[in-house]
Amino acid sequence: MNEHSNIVPLRQPDEIDDPLTNILRSGARQLLAQAVEMEAEAFLAAMKGLK
């Protein structure tokens, strides 16, 4: 950016780099992955009887 500009860059979510945030993000990713797997298993079980 121009050194005479008043524009301030916004902080991006990925720029937050502290241990607690990393732990929370990791846990959230694991929970989401488990939820998706459970939904997929439930869907497949429900569709299994429709053959």
C-alpha positions in Angstrom: 0.0 0.0 0.0 1.0 3.6 -0.5 2.7 5.1 2.6 0.4 8.1 2.3 -2.8 6.1 2.3 -5.3 6.0 5.2 -6.4 2.5 4.3 -5.7 0.0 7.1 -5.6 -3.7 6.1 -8.2 -5.8 7.9 -6.9 -8.7 10.0 -7.8 -12.0 8.4 -9.2 -14.8 10.6 -6.2 -17.1 9.7 -3.8 -14.5 11.0 -4.8 -15.1 14.6 -2.1 -17.4 15.8 -2.2 -18.1 19.5 -2.3 -21.5 21.2 -5.9 -21.2 22.6 -7.3 -20.3 19.2 -5.4 -23.2 17.5 -6.8 -25.6 20.1 -10.3 -24.3 19.6 -10.1 -24.5 15.8 -8.7 -28.0 15.9 -11.5 -29.1 18.3 -14.1 -27.5 16.1 -12.8 -29.2 13.0 -12.9 -32.6 14.7 -16.5 -32.0 15.9 -17.5 -31.0 12.4 -15.9 -34.0 10.9 -17.6 -36.3 13.4 -21.0 -34.6 12.7 -20.6 -35.1 9.0 -19.6 -38.7 9.4 -22.6 -39.4 11.6 -25.0 -37.6 9.1 -23.5 -39.6 6.2 -23.9 -42.9 8.2 -27.5 -42.1 9.1 -28.3 -41.1 5.5 -26.8 -44.3 4.1 -28.6 -46.4 6.7 -31.9 -44.7 5.8 -31.3 -45.3 2.1 -30.2 -48.9 2.5 -33.8 -50.1 2.9 -34.9 -48.3 -0.3 -33.1 -50.7 -2.7 
